Structures are given as C-alpha cells and as structure tokens.
Amino acid sequence: MRTDTGQTFHLSDNSPYPFEVESVELVFMLEAEATEVVATLQLRSKEGASQLVLDGEELELMEL
C-alpha cells in the first residue's frame, strides 16, 4: 500500500467486502535471485457483488 498520496482514509469510508474468502493457500519458493509466491484463493461472491479487481504493485501475474 502506498502511503505517499497524502490521502486520509477513515473507517467510516469502508463498506462490507463483496466476496467471502473461503480459503487461502500460500506456497513460497525461495531462491537466491528471487522469491516466487503462489497464492491460491477460493472466493465466493456475495449477492450484488461487483467485479473482482486484483490490484498489486511491482508484481508479475504469471497465471490466472
């Protein structure tokens, strides 16, 4: 999360998460040159949920 934006976030700005996270599995492959992380998530959309957006910084999506 970037903190250099100068934008203030308040708890009252939040809304309920539109997806239910059923499970998360993380696998780390540690190498001297790089670390690869495989994240497997099982999500269930709640009624009226919008489109899921994956948002990351300095990441390379290898497979979806």
C-alpha positions as CSV (number, residue, x, y, z in Angstrom):
1,M,0.0,0.0,0.0
2,R,1.4,3.4,-0.9
3,T,1.4,6.0,1.8
4,D,2.9,8.9,-0.2
5,T,-0.5,10.0,-1.6
6,G,-1.4,12.2,1.4
7,Q,-4.9,10.9,1.2
8,T,-6.7,10.2,4.5
9,F,-8.8,7.1,4.9
10,H,-11.5,6.7,7.6
11,L,-13.1,3.6,9.0
12,S,-16.5,5.0,8.0
13,D,-15.3,5.1,4.4
14,N,-15.2,1.3,4.3
15,S,-18.0,-0.9,3.1
16,P,-18.6,-4.7,3.6
17,Y,-16.3,-6.8,1.4
18,P,-18.4,-8.1,-1.6
19,F,-16.7,-11.5,-1.5
20,E,-16.4,-14.2,1.1
21,V,-12.9,-15.7,1.4
22,E,-13.3,-19.4,1.8
23,S,-9.7,-20.4,1.8
24,V,-6.2,-19.1,1.1
25,E,-3.1,-21.2,0.4
26,L,0.4,-19.6,0.0
27,V,3.4,-21.5,-1.3
28,F,6.8,-19.8,-1.2
29,M,9.7,-20.8,-3.4
30,L,12.9,-19.1,-2.0
31,E,15.9,-18.7,-4.3
32,A,19.0,-16.5,-4.0
33,E,17.9,-14.4,-7.0
34,A,14.2,-14.2,-6.5
35,T,11.2,-15.4,-4.4
36,E,8.2,-16.8,-6.2
37,V,4.9,-16.9,-4.3
38,V,1.9,-19.0,-5.5
39,A,-1.3,-17.8,-3.9
40,T,-4.5,-19.8,-4.3
41,L,-7.7,-18.2,-3.1
42,Q,-11.2,-19.5,-3.1
43,L,-13.7,-16.7,-3.1
44,R,-17.5,-16.7,-3.2
45,S,-19.3,-13.5,-4.4
46,K,-22.0,-12.2,-2.2
47,E,-25.3,-11.1,-3.6
48,G,-24.9,-7.9,-5.6
49,A,-21.1,-8.2,-5.7
50,S,-19.3,-6.1,-8.3
51,Q,-16.4,-7.4,-10.4
52,L,-13.4,-8.7,-8.6
53,V,-10.3,-6.5,-9.2
54,L,-6.8,-7.7,-8.4
55,D,-4.5,-4.8,-7.6
56,G,-0.8,-5.1,-6.8
57,E,2.4,-3.1,-7.2
58,E,5.6,-4.4,-8.7
59,L,4.1,-7.8,-9.2
60,E,4.1,-10.1,-12.2
61,L,0.9,-12.1,-12.8
62,M,2.1,-15.5,-14.1
63,E,-1.2,-17.3,-14.3
64,L,-4.9,-16.8,-13.5
